[in-house]
Structures are given as structure tokens and as C-alpha cells.
Amino acid sequence: MLLINAIQLFMQYLSSIDRSHETITGYRKDLIFFTRFLEAKYNVEPYIDEITANDIEDYLTYCQYRFNFPQNYRLKIPHFCRYWLFTSAGSGRKKPAFFFSLMR
């Protein structure tokens, strides 16, 4: 499944569990920027099953330096952690350990 399609399903899921419009918008922005980052990195539309923990870590590092706010990238970690869990629910993938280390 293309990442962009998985993001749309995740947005529907967030809406179904009554998350606020602002919460959904925040997730959408982060995940769309992540999609653009991967498209630039690999020059193709990313598929959800091809994304690695390193891709997420590279993106968070990119955000840290792009926005020049050392703490800003930490705000994105819960978004990616929840999204990773959502997309991993039926796939047997486990949450990458680096999420825990980055949250410290």
C-alpha cells in the first residue's frame, strides 16, 4: 500500500475515535511532510512496507536541523510512534526501540 493511502486510512481512524480537528491536522501535516521527505530521498512514491526505522529517524533528524529547534523534532515522535503502531497492527511489526530512546 502506498504511504499516502495508509495516511488517509489513519486520518479516518483518528476521526472515528473522536480526535479533535487540530490533532488530526497535526498528524496529517507531519505525515505528509514525511511522505515528501521520502519521495525526495528515494525519488519514488513510498510504500508503507518499505519504510524503515532509519527512515523515520533520518526524517526526525532532518526536522531538527531544518527548523533549527532542537526540541521541535521531539514533538513529532509520538505522532510517528502512534502511526507506526497503527500500520503495524496486522503486520507483526514491532515498534522500533529508538522511539523510546528519542523520547528521553
Buried (B, 14 or more C-beta within 10 A) or exposed (E): EEBBEBBEEBBEBBEEEEBEEEEBEBBBEBBEBBBEBBBEEEEEEBBBEEBEBEBBBBBBEBBBEEEEEEEEBBEBBEBBBBBBEEBBEEEEBEBBEBBEEBEE
